[in-house]
Amino acid sequence: MAELNEYLSKAEESMEEATMYLEEALARVRAGKANAHILDPIRIDYYGTQSPVSAAAVVTTPDARTIAIKPFEKSMLPVIEKAIINSEIGIMPINNGEIIRLQIPPLTEERRRELAKKCKQECENSKVVVRNARRDAIDGLKKAIKDGMPEDVEKDGEDQVQKLHDKWIKKIDDLYAEKEKEIMTV
């Protein structure tokens, strides 16, 4: 029975990691609304260390179309501004000497469809990881029969792995539906 729990916990851990990664990836997708997470991939030199913008500044979203970045030190303003300009987010920062503002432009219908397609691909990649975790767990259970595990325990284990699989696939589908709705809302 301990062997069964080992396979189940390993499969669930892998499925959970895939879903957590997906949540982070979807949070970084710019859906036409201000979201501080779009700055997460940007790194700046903060006292000799490559750090996220949030380590050197307070990042807020005062309204649905603006991200405000207020550095802890004024000397960081040009550093942060240059990092944003050189990044792939595609938004020009506005620096007033104290705060950097990013104005999020409204998305076109074509761009919305592209983003939804990109999110769908991320979800499919996560589903592949979940399916692979299920396959690995079932293969491990089948091998455990040869090591003396009773067949009825193995069959129950397969059913439990399938239930885990279904749970995490549904969660991925729900995340996609939520993100698609957010992207397609004008």
C-alpha positions in Angstrom: 0.0 0.0 0.0 2.9 2.3 0.7 4.1 1.8 -2.8 0.7 2.8 -4.2 0.7 6.0 -2.2 4.3 6.7 -3.4 3.2 6.5 -7.1 0.0 8.6 -6.4 1.9 11.3 -4.5 4.6 11.5 -7.2 2.0 11.8 -10.0 0.0 14.4 -8.1 3.1 16.5 -7.4 4.0 16.5 -11.0 0.5 17.4 -12.1 0.3 20.2 -9.5 3.7 21.6 -10.6 2.5 21.7 -14.2 -0.6 23.6 -13.2 1.3 26.1 -11.0 3.6 26.8 -13.9 0.6 27.3 -16.2 -0.9 29.8 -13.7 2.4 31.8 -13.7 2.6 31.7 -17.5 -1.0 32.8 -18.0 -0.5 35.6 -15.4 2.3 37.0 -17.6 0.1 37.3 -20.7 -0.9 40.9 -21.3 -4.7 40.8 -21.7 -5.3 44.5 -22.3 -5.5 45.2 -18.5 -2.8 46.4 -16.3 -1.1 43.5 -14.5 2.1 43.8 -12.5 3.1 40.3 -13.4 4.0 41.4 -17.0 7.2 42.9 -15.4 8.2 39.6 -13.8 10.6 38.5 -16.6 12.4 41.9 -16.6 15.7 41.8 -14.6 17.7 44.9 -13.5 21.1 45.3 -12.0 20.3 46.1 -8.4 23.5 46.5 -6.4 25.4 44.0 -8.6 22.6 41.4 -8.6 20.2 40.6 -11.4 16.9 41.2 -9.6 13.2 41.6 -10.6 11.8 45.2 -10.9 9.7 44.5 -7.8 12.9 44.2 -5.7 13.9 47.8 -6.4 10.5 49.5 -6.7 6.9 49.4 -5.6 4.8 48.2 -8.6 1.1 49.2 -8.5 -1.8 49.3 -10.9 -3.7 52.5 -10.1 -6.3 51.8 -12.8 -7.1 49.2 -15.4 -4.8 50.6 -18.1 -1.8 51.9 -16.0 1.1 50.3 -14.2 3.0 52.6 -11.9 6.6 51.9 -10.8 8.0 53.9 -7.9 11.7 53.0 -7.2 12.9 53.0 -3.7 15.8 55.2 -4.9 15.7 57.8 -7.6 19.0 56.5 -9.0 17.1 53.4 -10.1 14.7 55.3 -12.4 16.9 55.2 -15.5 18.0 51.6 -14.9 14.4 50.4 -14.6 13.3 52.5 -17.6 16.1 51.1 -19.8 15.3 47.5 -18.8 11.6 48.0 -19.7 12.6 49.6 -23.1 14.9 46.7 -23.9 12.4 44.0 -22.8 9.9 42.2 -25.0 6.8 43.6 -23.3 6.5 46.3 -26.1 5.3 49.2 -23.9 7.2 52.5 -23.8 7.6 53.8 -20.2 6.8 57.4 -19.3 9.2 58.8 -16.7 8.2 61.9 -14.8 11.3 62.0 -12.6 9.7 60.1 -9.6 7.5 57.5 -11.1 7.6 55.4 -14.2 4.2 54.8 -15.8 3.3 52.1 -18.4 0.1 52.8 -20.3 -1.4 49.5 -21.5 -2.8 50.0 -25.0 -6.2 48.4 -25.8 -5.8 45.2 -27.8 -7.1 44.7 -31.3 -9.4 41.7 -32.1 -6.6 40.0 -34.0 -4.1 40.4 -31.1 -6.8 39.1 -28.7 -7.1 35.9 -30.9 -3.3 35.5 -31.0 -3.1 35.8 -27.2 -5.9 33.3 -26.7 -4.1 30.9 -29.1 -0.9 31.3 -27.2 -2.7 30.6 -23.9 -4.3 27.5 -25.4 -0.8 26.3 -26.4 0.5 26.8 -22.9 -2.5 24.8 -21.6 -1.9 22.0 -24.0 1.7 21.8 -22.9 0.6 21.5 -19.2 -1.9 18.8 -20.2 0.9 16.8 -21.8 2.8 17.0 -18.5 -0.3 15.8 -16.6 -0.8 12.9 -19.1 2.9 11.9 -18.8 2.6 11.9 -15.0 -0.4 9.6 -15.3 1.4 7.3 -17.8 4.5 7.1 -15.6 2.3 6.3 -12.5 0.4 3.6 -14.3 3.6 2.1 -15.8 5.1 2.1 -12.3 2.0 0.3 -10.9 2.2 -2.3 -13.7 5.8 -3.0 -12.8 4.9 -3.2 -9.2 2.7 -6.2 -9.9 5.8 -8.1 -10.9 7.3 -7.1 -7.6 4.4 -8.6 -5.7 1.7 -5.9 -5.6 -1.8 -7.5 -5.8 -3.7 -6.9 -9.0 -6.8 -5.4 -7.3 -4.6 -2.9 -5.5 -3.0 -2.0 -8.9 -6.4 -1.6 -10.6 -7.6 0.7 -7.7 -4.3 2.6 -8.1 -5.0 3.1 -11.8 -8.5 4.4 -11.0 -7.1 6.8 -8.5 -4.4 8.0 -10.9 -7.2 8.6 -13.5 -9.2 10.6 -11.1 -6.2 12.7 -10.3 -5.6 13.2 -14.0 -9.2 14.2 -14.6 -9.1 16.7 -11.6 -6.0 18.5 -12.9 -7.1 18.5 -16.6 -10.3 20.1 -15.5 -8.4 22.7 -13.5 -6.3 23.5 -16.6 -9.4 23.8 -18.7 -10.9 26.1 -16.1 -7.8 28.3 -16.0 -7.9 28.6 -19.8 -11.6 29.4 -19.9 -11.0 32.2 -17.3 -8.0 33.6 -19.2 -9.7 33.4 -22.5 -12.7 35.3 -21.1 -10.3 37.9 -19.7 -8.5 38.3 -23.0 -11.6 38.5 -25.2 -13.5 41.0 -22.9 -13.2 44.4 -24.5 
